[in-house]
Amino acid sequence: MTLTLNYCYRIYPDTNQEKKMLDWLETCRRLYNRCLREVKDWYNSKKCLIDRCSIKQEYIIPVDQPFPGYYNQQNALPKLKKEDPYLKAAQSQILQTTVRRLHEALDFFRQRGYGFPRYKKYGSMRSMLFPQFKSNPITGGQIQIPKVGKMPINLHRPIPKEFVVKQVRVLTKAGKWYAVVCIQSDIDIPQPMPWGHAKGIDLGLESFLTTSDREYIARPLFFKELQRKLELLQRKLSRKQKRSRNRDKARLKVARIHALIYDTRKNFHYQTAHKICKDSGMIFVEDLNLVAMNRGMLRKHTLDAAFGAFLNILENVCFKRGIYFAKVDARGTSQTCPDCGTHTGKKELTDRTHKCENCGYETHRDHAAAEVIRQRGIAALGLRDKENACEEEAAGIGSNISLVGTRCNRKAKLRVLEAPSKRSAQVGEDVTTFFS
Ligand SMILES: [Zn+2]
């Protein structure tokens, strides 16, 4: 098995190099749009009626013309290069990877059924992929980019010795340049196994996340402030004349704010992930339907919180720290009582507390959901939850993996004291059957 990692570094091209790479990006964009045009024409020609011509326009493409797939379009590149001098100037492999990028987008579209690739506007092609290197391109604090030359690279994180550089994606964002270096190694790192203290995590909008240990992490407020600034700048940008210098400047300002929001959010996500990983061995989260969430009433807020990005980061942080990570079924987590497991009624968004009518358990709504997630995760592993196993352990039967938590012990003891009398008073059942 090979392990692949992507490390992102800042690079510093000089003025000539920058101009050259910007030209190449524009070339890639034109090529992308040209290939997309071919694909669209082919599709449109198949949509024509067989028995008559349309009044407006007709696509004249032979019926037996094959679909312009990846290999067809890639093999047509040398011929295109003879016709277009601008294609000739660019490095040849980035052109191939641009064609592949279009066909990857088409494959995604076919798999998901939505999101047909779109034409790229001027300036919206921001990265190009160099897929092959004969020797290590990074030497002595510099990176060698094919046909561009050497430029300084900020190796803030050294590349481990066992790894080989496979690909480099050069990208520009808000006027800065980066190289995403894809490194590979044959070393085998096993996935973490379940151990230690288990934690359930409920993601929400009131507090960003709640754990089953009653840790509440508030939603950061700086996004709101930056959002207002962004709106102002976007309004200014929309009033600038197209293709003017002032428009370019305004566009750069908007891009900087976007980059700032992205960076601050990412930083917050990493810090939060490390914080909750600190004293646990297993972490369980809900398997959220993010597409549906991002279309709902609170879409602006859910998009802002970027739960999907956070879950990816959390998974990586867990892997790095050797913590078991799993997603559990999210259905009805806020409608189940974590203490007795009965189905309580649907809560409104304004209902902030969970109060069970069956056992009288009362806690914060998000905390209850987090506890349910924790229990589901443990059950999926085939382990017994401490909260149900307490009585047995007191009798001297230890479980193979101990999930020791003082809070849970205390709660279970409380339940032993309270629950039977209440339950037997209500239902008139034998106390012993309740525990079995
Ligand atoms: Zn209950």
Residues whose N, C-alpha, C, O or C-beta is under 5 A from the ligand:
A	BS01	ZN	C337 D339 C340 G341 C356 N358 C359 G360 Y361
